[in-house]
Amino acid sequence: MRLSLSVLLVTLALCCYEDPASYKTILRILYDSPQEVIQAKLEVKNCTDQISLENRMLIARTMEQHD
């Protein structure tokens, strides 16, 4: 997987506040991923949703610097 795609997925996980059903639909449409992959991404999103906004911004800036 290319680094830019990884950064995009992390950014979506950090910044999307959509409900899990919408996020799951977007993943299915854009990436045509197997159900296990979609479930794993939803678990990551659930974890990142609990990170404070300040820490999300720090993570996003760090990811941008390494792209």
Secondary structure, DSSP 8 states (H G I E B T S, - for coil): --HHHHHHHHHHHHH--S-HHHHHHHHHHHH---HHHHHHHHHHHHHHTTS-HHHHHHHHHHHHHT-
